[in-house]
Amino acid sequence: MNIVPSKKMSLFQPAIFGQLKDHARAYQEKGMKMIDLSLGSPDLPPHEMLRNHMAEKSKNPAAYGYTLTGTMEFNEAVARYYKRVNKVDVNAESEVLLTMGSQEGLVHLPIAFCDPGDIVLTTNPAYVAYIAGIHLAGARPYYIPLNKERGFLPELTAIPEEIAQQAKLLILNLPGNPVPAMPTIEYFTEVVEFAKKYNIIVLHDAAYSEFYFTGEGPISFLNAPGAKDVGIEINSLSKSFSLAGARVAYIVGNREMINIMKQLKSNLDYGIFEPIQSTAALALDNSEVITDHLRKTFAERHHVITKGLEKIGWEYAPSNGGMFVWAKYPYSIDSVSFAFKTIEQAGVIMVPGITFGSEGEGYVRIALVQEKELLEEAIERLRELKI
């Protein structure tokens, strides 16, 4: 039988993460100890109260049916979280939508709002799920420059007038992946004004909003005046609450956009396991207790990596938050070859910058997902590279 993939599958190349793991495994089998700084998978376990709650809820025989959408318990917890943490009023019934992790929401969202050929504004570099969603919808990406002078915030004024006039959707991610740029209320206000001027839907990916190290608190896109008129925000419990495997996230904001996404998702899935939703609600209601430890841990790791990179002559994008460090290495070699070399010579696994777009060439993304002592060891190993 001749099995031929669809033409669209040519747009979805195998992710490099598996290739890096396979290469590392070969050297592990030779006795080399690996330090994995590639995937942004949280190494901290969920809080004990969450683990216990999930276990107890899962014992209920009635918990195993379809939930179809978000439970009211979950939706109301999201609304309380936004009111308490972000000082934003959210209607639990009409302005909250459960998703199966943010990846699912991000990839499917362009289908709900974009026709084939429509322009979607995104950045280069950017998280890989954005381009996957754009391709799935048959839309066309336009890449916004990241302005180094403004802290790597996407430069809206650099978008040509004719592109802005045609654009249907703008995707932002602050703090970002792979570049952990930090948002300001002034910047989000600028985004709202831009979106209103050109009638563009805004999607803000806030997956790393709890990863701030300055004590100023998270900034939601919905904090900006008029943000609900033009957009929505997606947030995940994967990183902030170490519930990555539970696959639970949500979209909040403009009720008409939420309703359109509800219509799409009613044709895609039957909801998320009720004990997961209940555990997520508990996490949101206790976010201050849980995320305080997270911030202290990642702030310390961020300091170890950035100061270590300075000592060995690497550059990096300055940041006061996020789960990653975006680092420029001082060697004349492409980022994919460099990533494989660091595995072979140092046993350190990092993601080549080209994975996130052409502007990522010459960089690697370093995930802060190991204990401080291992991060210090990784720096010492990178110091000894012979390239």
C-alpha positions, 0 to 999 in steps of 0.5 A: 500500500502506498501511503502518501501524507497530505501536502499540508504535512510538508509544513509540519517538520519533525521537531528537533527536540527528539533529535537532540534527545537521541543524540544525547542518548548515544553519548549517555550510553558511552558514559557521559553525564548529560545536563538537559536544558532543552525542554521547558518542562518544569522539574519542580513537582506540583504542590502537595495539596494539589497532588493529594486533591487530585488523588482524592477526586480521582477516587470518585466513580462519578468523576469519569464522564465527559465534562464537555466544557469547563466546569463552573468550579474551574471557570469561577476560580479563573475569574477569582484569580484574575480579580485577585492577582491581576485586578481584572474583572472576568465573567466566569460564564461568558469570558472564560474558556477551558483548553487542553493545555495552551498548545491546543488552544494556540494551534486551533485558535487561528482556525476560528478567526483566519481564512486561507491567505489571511495575514497573522502577525507574529515574531521571529523568533517565536514559540513554534506552536504559533506557526503551526496554528497559522499553517493549519488555518492556511494563513500567512505569517508576517514577522515583527522585528523584536526591538533590542533597544526596547527590551526585545518587545515586538516593534509594531511601528515597523509593520508596513501600513499595507500589512497592518491593513490586511492583518487579521490576528496578532500573537504576542507572548510576554514574558516570551519563549524563547526571548523572555521579554517583559511586558509593561502596561504602556506597551500593552496600551500601545498594542490595544491602540494598534489593534483598534486602529487596524481592526486586528484581534490580539492573542496574548500568550501569558504562559510565563506570567508568574515568572517575574523576579522583580517583585512587581507582580504579573502584568496581564494584557487585560490590564490595558484599557480597552484590551477586552474590546480587541483581544483575549489572553491564554494562560496555562497551569503547566509551568506556574503550577507544575501541572504540565502533564495534566494539560489544563489551560484557559482563554479569557477576554472578549466574550464574542471571541470566546464564544467563537472558540467555544463553537470550534472546540465543541467540535474537537473535544469533550472536555478535561477530566473533572479531577484535573479541573478541580485541582486546577481550581484549587491551584488558582485559588492558592496561587500566591502560596504556590508561585512564591516558591517558584519565583524564588527558585527560578530567580536564583537559577536565572542569576546563576546562568546569566552571571555564568554566561557573562564570565565565559564571554557569552551574551544574552537577552536581559530579562527580569523573568521568564523560564528561559535565557536567550543566549548568543554564543561566541563561535562562528558555527550555525546553531544546530551544529553548535547544539550537537557539538555541546552535547558531544563535548560538554554533555549540555543539551540546549535548543538551537535558536533557528528552531524558533525562526531565522532570526534565532541563528547564532543563539541557543535557548537555555531552559532553567529546569535544573537545580542550581548546582547542575546549572553551575556545572553546565557553565563550567562545561561550556567554558571548556568547549573547543569549537 
